[in-house]
């Protein structure tokens, strides 16, 4: 069976690099663990772990090229030159990733310093997805059909007059399909396609990469500073590193209601907007608009980035509601990069534990606006809900 290899160290979501930059500055001694969750109960064929192991081991050879470094310096001036120097010298350490297989189940865990291991999650998921289809000999639509489907989608978004972002790296069918998608979006999406979260493809498109931070930023802060302070200190640290740049705040690590109770006027004004990643998008938009109005801020001056399992019908529903009330954009992932005539994979890799200076390993929690997206042990989830007053 053919093994899959990554072609660039930048073949990753942008928020992994922005968080890595911040972690190096603020938490250089922190250690973390991540774990793979097979939500879709996918059946992995015999020998899959060995295939994945070979692909992971090959990542040790990836290096930031001079052209890639120049690209980051040009399009991301808020990344310190010292960080770009670090990234040029960085290499993946495959010993940080443990892979085992029992029957049709695989177990993948990551452990090490946070500033190093933070880059593994997205490319690992992309490799697992691509190898899953290859090893099961599943045949996708041909290239022309994929381009046709994508062209139809982006033309519909053009007509809708919305801003579309491509967020599909982690659960893409394959690198080759990802290439086709970005080529098609770039060719036909001039009215709506504003870019991608994948830094490699953003460089190919000669656009700035898109993204800010992920749930793990807030989950780590809860372990460090407590559940009640996690949102506030996460935002404060983000502004310490980036000032007013990268100003989209993720709201649902400990439920949106808890977030907006803490999203005071200072941060409401400083951040350009918020990202929706779980729960009912219309209810979310209503809460956001009401929040800004309470703060005396014109909602039309702010933006919501919607990014939860989007397709055209969902985007149109949201657009019809938000139009003339608040600005919006849409990060579309799997519906772009894994709509190839096969069922897309349902999987995640999540932060599971953190270890701070001279302390024990501590479990972390995410309390999504959708209950089935909660992560953490039942005991830690119960503790977080009690501390935050969530029923």
Buried (B, 14 or more C-beta within 10 A) or exposed (E): BEBBBBEBBBBBBBBBBBBBBBBBBBBEEBBBBBBBEBEEEBEBBEEBBEBBBBBBBBBEEBBBEEEBBEBBEEBBEEBEEEBBEBBBEBEBBBEBBEBEBEEEBBEBBBBBBBBBBBBBBBBBBBBBBBBBBBBBEEEBBEEEEBBEBBBEBBBBBBEBEBBBBBBBBBBBBBBEBBBBBBBBBBEBBEBBBBBBBBBBBBBBBEBBBBBBBBBBBBBBBBBBBEBBBBBBBBBEBBBEBBEEBBBBBBBBBBBBBBBBEBBEEEBBBBBBBBBBBBBEBEEBBBBBBEBBEEBEBEBEEBBBBBBBEBEBEBBBEBBEBBEEBBBBBBBBBBBBBBBBEBEBBEBBBBBBBBBBEEEEBEBBBBBBBEEEBBBBEEEBBEBBBEEBEBE
